[in-house]
């Protein structure tokens, strides 16, 4: 750490603290993730080394750049490019959501980051506003790979460790079912909704409440997921109130998002993971054109009215 001067604290996570630092010679700002004491703890050590290995393999414009990694006095430090703020801070400033063009741009950039991860058989598992950095030039950067995992041969697996902040967790995660890349697709849909109106889409207060809030908007869990619920010891003796008329994604975002973006959101928030868009579907230019191909009046351009 000799070449860096600590300017402030950016945030704290489960495994360490992120410091805002300045390079003493160049004056460049960087973010330094300092891992907490406890690397002798096998779980902590495994997580830190896993994150380091993944970040070294993930070099893409929408994934935060790892500049260097070093050890000092037995502690691991990761040095990243410094990005001005995260999406949570952006949404605090824009409480009723961001303009439609930015909703589409940020969603597209997030999809590009996830495409790079999924192409490398990595699932992030903790996509949330705090882990989406936004530069002054409106470039989105996915960060914090502490919960990311490699999927062997691209197959779904059963992982026991905690993943994802509850509001962005897919039904299969909440139910303790095997899962795969589709968990990240669900989170993309949740982020899109929050960008559109500034409100979390599924703000559950507990795991069972989370499942109920999802059903109030999207509809009843399919039979196989309902069976998982009743067979899960965590939910023993519990059942859901009936949801006869779900609100639906379409009703909630009509007049806020274009019909094309609403359809994109519906496809990312399918209850059955196998019914959800893949990340390749998300990036189909007919579904979510990038900024250069989306022009007013041209086919495929996303037209949307700014909500009040």
N, C-alpha and C positions, 0 to 999 in steps of 0.2 A: 504493500500500500504506500510505499515511500514516494512514488511519483504522483500520487493523487492527494488532493486536499478535499476533505469532507466539507460540503456546502450545507447539506441538510439531509433529512430522512424522507424518503419517498413513501415507504410503506413497510408493513411487517406481514410476513406470511407464516405458514405452519413450520417452515424449516429455516427461516432466516429473516434478515432485515435487508431492505434495498436502500442504498444511500445515493444521494445526488453528490457527485464528486467532480472536481475540475483537475484536468491534467496540468501539473505544475509548469511544464515547459511549453505546451502548445495552447493552454487555456481552454481546450475543448472540454465540454461537459459530457460526462458519461454516467450511467447508472451502474452501481456496483452492488451485486447481490452477495452478502456475507452470510455464510451458513452458520447457524447457531452451534454452540458447544454440543457435543453428543455424537460426533462422527464415529465414535467407538460403538455407538448404538447401530446395530446391523441394519435396521429399517431406514434410519436416517442416511447412513452411508450408501445403501442401495439406491435410495431415491435421488440423492445428489449426483451420483455417478450416472444414473439413468438419464437425468435431465441434461447433464453435460454431454453425454454421448449423442442424444437426440439433437441438441442444438448444434452440434458440430456437423450433423448430416443435413440439417434444414437451412438451406441458404436460399431465401426467396424474399422479394421486396416487401411482402406483407407479413413477414415473420421477423420479430425483433432480432437485430444482428448481434451475435456474440463476438466481441472484439478479442478478448483473451480470457484465459483461466489460469489461476496460480494459487499456490498454497503459501500461507505464512503462519508460522507458529501452529501448524497442524490444522488450520482452518482453510476451507476452500472459498475462494473468491471468484465470481464470474463478472466480467466487465462487459456491459452492453452499451450500444448506442443510447443516447439520452433522448427520450421523446417527451414533449411538453406536458401532455395530460392524457388521462384515460377517458373512456366513454362515459363512465359514471359521473365524472366531473362535467363533461359536456352536457349530459342530461340534467344535471343540477342547474346548469345555466339556461337550459331550454326545456322548461318543465312541461310544455305541451307537445314536445317532440321536435324533431328537426325537419327542415323542408324536404319534400318528396325526392328531389334530385339527390340530396345527401343520403337519404334513406337508401336509395338504390345504389349509390356509389359505395357507401360503407358495406352494404350487404354483399355487393359484388367483390370487393376487396377481401372480405372475410372468407367468401367462398374460394377465392384464389389461394388464400393461406391454407385452408382446410384441404383443398385439392392437393397441394404439395405434401401435406402430412399423410393423407390417405394414399397417395401414390407411393409413399415410402412405408406403407402399412403401419402408420402411427395414428392412434386416436388421441385427441387432446384431453377429452373427458372433463374439462373445467372451463368451458367457454362462458364468459360472463362479462358484463361491462367493465369491471375492474381489470380484466385481463386483455382488454382491447385498447391499445394506445392509439391516440390520434395526434399526428404531427401538426405543426402550424400550417403546413401545405395540404392538410386534409388527407394525408396518407395514413391508412389504418395498419397497425402492426399487432399481430397476435403475440402474446408473451405468456410467461409462466408455464413451463412444461413439467412442473413438479408432479402432476398427476397423470401425465401422458404415458401411454403404454404402446409397445409394439405388439401387433397381432400376428401370431404365427400363421404363415400361409394365407393371411387375409381372412381367417376363419373367426367366427364368434367364439368368445371364451367366457369363462366364469372367473371373475376377479373379486376378491373379497375386500380389498381396501377401499376406503371412502373416496368417492369421486363426486365432483360437481356440487356447486351451491344448489340448494334444493329447488329454487324457482326455475332453474334451467335444466333440471333432470328429466329425462324421458321416462315414460311409464315402465319400460322394462328395467331401468335402473332402480326405480322406486320399489318395484316388486321383487328385486333380487334375482331377476332372470338372467340367463346368458345374454350377452350383448356384443355389439361390434360397432362398426363405423357409423351406423344410423343414429347413435346417441349424439354425435356432433351435429348431424343434420337437424335433429330436434332443437338443439340449442340455437342454431342459426335462425330458425323460425321464431323462437322466443325473442331473440335480439332484434329481429326485424320489427316485431310488434311493438317492442319498447321504444325503438327509434321513432316509430310512426306517431305515437301519441304521448310518449314520455312516461307511460305507466307500465310496470311489469305485467306481463300477460297472465302468468299463473303464480300469484303471490301466496302460496300455501304457508300455513303456520306450523305444520307438522307434516310427516310423510303421508299420513292418511288424508289430511286436509288438502295436501298437494294433489293427490289423486282425485279427490272430489272436485277441486277447483278446475282441474283439467277437464273432467267430465261435464261440468256445468257449461263449458264453452264448446268443447269438441264433440261431446256425446259419450254414451256409455262404453266402458271398456269391452272389447270383444270377448267372447266366451273363454278363450284360452287364458287371457290375462285375468279375467274374473276368477277362474279356477286357481290361478297362481295366488291371487289375493286371499282366497278362502283357505288355501293350503299353507300360507305363510304364517309361521308361529308369531311373528311380530304383530300381525293383525288379528290374532285369535279372538273370536267373539264379537268382532266389529263388522258392521256392514254400512253401505252407503245409503243416504237418502235417495229416493228415486229422482232421476233427471228425465222428465218426459219431454221437455222442450228446451234443448240446449241453445245457448245464445247464438252460436256459430261464429266462425272467424269472419265470414262474409258480412254478417250484420254488424259486428263490432267495428270493422274497419271501412265500411262503406262510406264514401265521402272523404275519407282520410287518405286511403291508398287507391291507386289505379286497380282496375279489375285484373290486370296482368300480375301485379304484385300481390294482390290478395290470393290469386290462384297459386302463385309460387309458395306463399305462406301455408296455404291449405295442404299442399303436397309435401311440405317439410314437416308438418305436424300431424301426419297420419299416426293413429294409435299403434298399428302393427308396424314394426320396424321394416319388414320386407315390402310394405306398401309405400314407404317414404321414397322421395327422390334420392338418388345417389348424388354424390358431389358432381359427377359428370353431368347428370340431368340439370343440376342447379346452374351449371356454367354453359348450358346450351344457349347460343346467342338468341334463339327464338323465345327463350324463357327469361333471361336476365342479361340483356345486351350491355356491353361495357360502354363507357362514356363516349368513345369515339364512334360507336355505331348507333348511338341513340340521339337522334336529332328531331326537333319538333316537326311534325308533319310527315316524317318518313315511316314506312311500315316497321313495326316493332318498337317504335319509340314509346316510352312509358309516359303517358299523360296523367297527371294527378293534380287535384286541387289542394291548395294549402288549407289545412283545417284552421278554424279560428281558435 
